Amino acid sequence: MLEQTHLSSSTSLPALTPDQVKQLSPAALAYIGDAVYELHVRLSYLMPPKRLQTYHSQVVAQVRAESQANHLRSLEPYLTTAELEISKRGRNAASNRPRRVALEVYQSATSLETLMGYLYLTDPQRLAQLFAKLDLEKLSE
């Protein structure tokens, strides 16, 4: 059964119970984490207002596997042992990579997505802390 979690006073989304989260594969966590990460990046580039093509270019630069791998590296010093273990599970689950990117890069990107998905479902405050540590401008240069 799904519970409700409140993201703001006017928005609520279904939430999984802790037992349900434990049942999810790293690939399922990465699936959610990919969406959460991209939404965070999109929101980060909304201001000042720009043309849609500019938004798109900036976001695409950040959601590429290479940028995600760089983001994971930048966050690693701040991760707890449990968070490192979740990201390791994500890395080990990533085996079907796109042809344009090296396996190690794809695995790191999947690690980041897995961590983001896990934290979104279990500890949104911690996720917000890690998002605050990302330097999106630096990595988009």
C-alpha positions as CSV (number, residue, x, y, z in Angstrom):
1,M,0.0,0.0,0.0
2,L,1.3,3.5,-0.9
3,E,1.6,6.2,1.7
4,Q,1.6,9.9,1.0
5,T,4.7,12.1,1.4
6,H,4.5,15.9,1.2
7,L,7.1,17.7,-1.0
8,S,5.4,21.1,-0.4
9,S,2.2,22.3,1.2
10,S,0.4,21.9,-2.1
11,T,1.9,18.8,-3.6
12,S,1.9,15.2,-2.5
13,L,3.2,12.1,-4.3
14,P,2.8,8.4,-3.5
15,A,5.7,7.1,-1.4
16,L,6.9,3.5,-0.9
17,T,7.2,1.9,2.5
18,P,10.7,1.1,3.7
19,D,10.0,-2.6,3.0
20,Q,9.0,-1.8,-0.5
21,V,12.2,0.2,-1.1
22,K,14.3,-2.7,0.1
23,Q,12.7,-4.9,-2.6
24,L,13.7,-2.6,-5.4
25,S,16.6,-3.5,-7.6
26,P,19.5,-1.1,-8.2
27,A,18.1,-0.7,-11.8
28,A,14.7,0.4,-10.4
29,L,16.4,2.9,-8.1
30,A,18.4,4.2,-11.0
31,Y,15.2,4.5,-13.1
32,I,13.7,6.8,-10.4
33,G,17.0,8.5,-9.7
34,D,17.4,9.5,-13.4
35,A,14.1,11.3,-13.4
36,V,14.8,13.0,-10.0
37,Y,18.3,14.1,-11.1
38,E,17.0,15.5,-14.4
39,L,14.2,17.4,-12.7
40,H,16.7,18.9,-10.2
41,V,19.0,20.0,-13.1
42,R,16.0,21.4,-15.1
43,L,14.9,23.4,-12.0
44,S,18.5,24.7,-11.5
45,Y,18.6,26.3,-14.9
46,L,15.1,27.9,-14.9
47,M,16.4,31.3,-13.7
48,P,17.0,33.6,-15.3
49,P,14.5,32.8,-18.0
50,K,16.0,31.6,-21.3
51,R,14.9,30.2,-24.6
52,L,13.9,26.6,-24.6
53,Q,16.8,25.6,-26.7
54,T,19.2,27.1,-24.2
55,Y,17.5,25.2,-21.3
56,H,17.7,22.0,-23.3
57,S,21.4,22.5,-24.1
58,Q,22.3,23.2,-20.5
59,V,20.3,20.2,-19.2
60,V,21.6,17.8,-21.8
61,A,25.2,18.8,-20.8
62,Q,24.5,17.8,-17.2
63,V,22.5,14.6,-17.6
64,R,25.1,13.0,-19.9
65,A,26.8,10.0,-18.4
66,E,30.2,11.8,-18.4
67,S,28.8,14.7,-16.3
68,Q,27.0,12.3,-14.0
69,A,30.2,10.4,-13.4
70,N,31.9,13.7,-12.6
71,H,29.1,14.6,-10.2
72,L,29.5,11.3,-8.4
73,R,33.2,11.9,-8.0
74,S,32.6,15.3,-6.6
75,L,30.1,13.9,-4.1
76,E,32.0,10.9,-2.9
77,P,33.9,12.7,-0.1
78,Y,30.5,13.6,1.4
79,L,28.9,10.2,1.2
80,T,28.2,8.0,4.2
81,T,29.2,4.4,4.2
82,A,25.6,3.3,3.5
83,E,25.4,5.8,0.6
84,L,28.6,4.5,-0.9
85,E,27.3,1.0,-0.6
86,I,24.1,1.9,-2.5
87,S,26.1,3.6,-5.2
88,K,28.3,0.5,-5.4
89,R,25.2,-1.6,-5.9
90,G,24.2,0.7,-8.7
91,R,27.6,0.5,-10.3
92,N,27.7,-3.3,-10.2
93,A,24.2,-3.5,-11.7
94,A,25.1,-1.4,-14.8
95,S,26.2,-3.8,-17.5
96,N,24.3,-2.8,-20.7
97,R,26.0,0.4,-21.7
98,P,25.4,2.7,-24.7
99,R,28.1,2.4,-27.4
100,R,29.2,6.0,-27.1
101,V,30.5,5.8,-23.5
102,A,33.0,3.7,-21.7
103,L,31.7,1.1,-19.3
104,E,33.4,2.7,-16.3
105,V,31.7,6.1,-17.1
106,Y,28.3,4.4,-17.6
107,Q,28.7,2.5,-14.3
108,S,29.5,5.7,-12.4
109,A,26.5,7.5,-13.9
110,T,24.3,4.6,-13.0
111,S,25.8,4.7,-9.5
112,L,24.8,8.4,-9.1
113,E,21.2,7.7,-10.4
114,T,20.8,4.7,-8.0
115,L,21.9,6.9,-5.1
116,M,19.6,9.7,-6.1
117,G,16.6,7.3,-6.5
118,Y,17.4,5.7,-3.1
119,L,17.6,9.0,-1.3
120,Y,14.5,10.4,-3.0
121,L,12.6,7.4,-1.7
122,T,14.2,7.2,1.8
123,D,15.7,10.5,2.8
124,P,14.7,13.6,0.7
125,Q,16.4,16.0,3.1
126,R,19.8,14.2,2.6
127,L,19.1,14.2,-1.2
128,A,18.7,18.0,-1.0
129,Q,21.9,18.3,1.0
130,L,23.8,16.4,-1.8
131,F,22.1,18.4,-4.5
132,A,23.3,21.6,-2.8
133,K,26.9,20.3,-3.1
134,L,26.7,19.9,-6.9
135,D,28.4,22.6,-8.9
136,L,26.4,22.5,-12.1
137,E,28.0,25.6,-13.5
138,K,31.5,24.3,-13.2
139,L,30.7,21.0,-14.9
140,S,28.9,22.7,-17.8
141,E,31.9,24.8,-18.9
